[in-house]
Amino acid sequence: MDMSQYLRMFLDESEEYLQTLNQSLLELEHNPSDEQLINNIFRAAHSLKGMAATMGFDRMANLTHEMENVLDRIRAKKMVLTTGIVDILFKCLDRLDKLVKEISHSGAETSEVDDIIELLQNVDSIKDGAASPTVKSTSVEVDLMDTNSDEQSTIISHLKTDYYCYVLDVELVKDCLLKAVRGFMVIKNLKEAGVVVKSIPSLKEIEDEKFDYEFKILYLTKESEKEIESIVTDITDVKGIQIVRITEDNLTGETGPYIENGIQEVAAAVEVASEESEESNAQLTQQDLKITPTVRVDIDKLDSLMNLVAELLINKTRLEEISNRMNVSNELFGDILQQLDRVTMNLQHTVMQVRMVPIERIFNRFPRMVRDLSKELNKKVNLIIDGAETELDRSIIDSLGDPLVHLLRNAIDHGIEDPETRKKAGKSEFAELRLSAAQKGNEILIQVTDDGRGLDAKKITKKALERGVITRDDLTKMSDHEKIMLIFRPGFSTSEVISDISGRGVGLDVVRKTVESLDGHIYIDTELGKGTTFNISLPLTLAITQALLVKVCDETYAIPLSVIEGAEDITAEQVQMVQGQEVFVLRGHLIPLVWSHKLLGLSIPDLNDNTEQLSVVVIGTGKKQVGLIVSELINQQDIVIKSLGEFLIDVPHISGATILGDGEVALILDVRNIA
Amino acid sequence: MKDKSVQAVNRHQYVVFQIDKEEFGVEILRTQEIHRYTKITRVPNAPHYVKGVINIRGEIIPVVDLRQRFGLESSNIQESTRIITVLIKDYQIGLLVDNVNEVLWIETNAIELAPSVAGGIEKEYLSGVGKIENRLIVLLNLEKILNLEIATNEGAQIN
């Protein structure tokens, strides 16, 4: 059977399940008694096992199977969840992750899993001790109890009318040939004598033969246990049945010693349903929402869709321009143009929406990383994540992972002090590391904040001088903020000891490069002894943006609106010289001026005849403002950003190009690094 | 006569174009389209031989002035001026040439190793010289012509 078409789906889903596992396990470490979490982990592990087995990846299947066994004992309270076990489970997840990566690269599993399996089995025997190892199947009972509100109310109403509630565990003989048929018959016969609330696997799966040799049924009937047993065991190939009754007592919370943990859960679930049905309904709906069916689309297809929309937009603009130029006053033509405008706008908006994904995608992997790292470095860190639901263009999100990893590592390694130092400084032992995302207008602001020692401008400059990043002359001209920004220079590292976590002197430099390649910028707020915040602001999408069109020496350039703080017309007299730098005063602030033609290396300062009047575009780069003198301001317009291609990727001050209404190309000015 | 038969097929088609009086050829499989001259938007701070960028059906394509690349005087735009777009390592680049003459089959064994200088162009930029009757067609090594400069360019631009 050709599996290749399923492979991609398998990989995607495995990744998701692994992420869920990682997350839930982390939470579980903090709330070891949260049964909901254990159930989540179970479901994910179980699904993963099923998928791996279907695809024929035995190592993955074996590993998840062992993992399930351990989890099962924890769930059945036969084993206490210790940090040691969590660590082993994390190791297991890491190996699974590795296997998934190997499969995605080569289509086969290459890593061995025996070592981890052994670990898992040892955990089993050591911790299990007295408890009898009777539990055969794994996640079954848990899933069985994951009843929805309809099922719960069915149970409650039947229990009130002389029905009994049972959990049936039906086992077929191993060499049974027609499992599906036998399973179907069991259920059919049971249905004749009562109500089958739920089965694990589901009825459909049983009919499709998607089960091993046993399945479980949550059953309501007026018959006795004996009666049920005879109904079921009359069927050929049924090896045996275990029947556990759920009584009124169980339902009110008093659990007999003979009752399995799974049944306690039923009791609990039913109890919750009867007493706080509203709340549990709300909870369940929330869960349902999380698994809304989606279509997986190749990102390349979305890219080409975006390109098509962009092309449409360009042609629309051209059409408008022609209509303006020809002075067409045909009403119909105007109508059509308006319609076209509306449709392209909606289309563009929708395509952009489709490309947006919550930043959760990358945030989710950080709790785990922070946990491991803080353990390794003996620091106590509380990671707080805000705004994980904030949406960003998929292509931006994908390249944002590494920079954020760098910043978080940096914060834990350098920013946050060890617990003793923190105590001495009168801070809580637990450092607070906050990762937040929020939309601000047309931009996304991502912040990494720690309450650590803060950045010391003196230390930074000392280091920068030692490393030859700057000269003493440079230093005298620098503000404190500029000094701190030195840490983004290539070849800079403040750590005394170079660790393998950070401090290779490449991290922050790369962070800045990546952020800027995404058309965003990064700046720092810091206070000595109080902490540091790295702010990254990014455009919502890379493809289409609003820009101001300006003329420089007879050529049209576009400046993204996101960096523009205003436009001013000033007279030549307003230009003053301060320390060899041309400046002008805007609302009480001195703003340095930059001539755009000089910036671009163009020869003629082609100002309008009226040299008295200068058009200045005020650019905001983080905390700094710079006035860019251009020949003329044209207008504001939606532009489609196009890359100049690899061939011209490193041209300074030009970040891309766009096509104007008349079909000509205008270059996009990259003004964040000026001045 | 030394053979420069690199490939098994013993003849290839070449697009033959003209710069000054010299005839040059690029393999037809590398070429995408031939365009009439269209307005080129210059790119400030780009390497000197990059004339600028053009828009071809919504794609932004850099245009290299081969004359300037070879250290000749920059081109005068004439009626016959053409831009040949070629595909190099998955991205398109336009070559600005004086004239496009024809498409020719050239036998592999009619291609000779490049002399040290041909048409004022150094040997390393050439992949050979094709002989057809009395004509000599200088075959260009596009990777060399464009790549080499990319490498040095990158080195210079990091700051």
Interface residues (C-beta under 8 A of the other chain):
Chain A: N307 A310 E311 I314 E555 L600 G601 L602 K642 S643 L644 G645 E646 F647 L648 D650 V651 P652 H653 I654 A657 I659 G663 E664 V665 A666 L667
Chain B: K39 T41 R42 V43 P44 N45 A46 V50 G52 V53 I54 N55 R57 G58 E59 I60 I61 P62 K89 Y91 Q92 I93 L146 I150 N153 E154 Q157 I158 N159
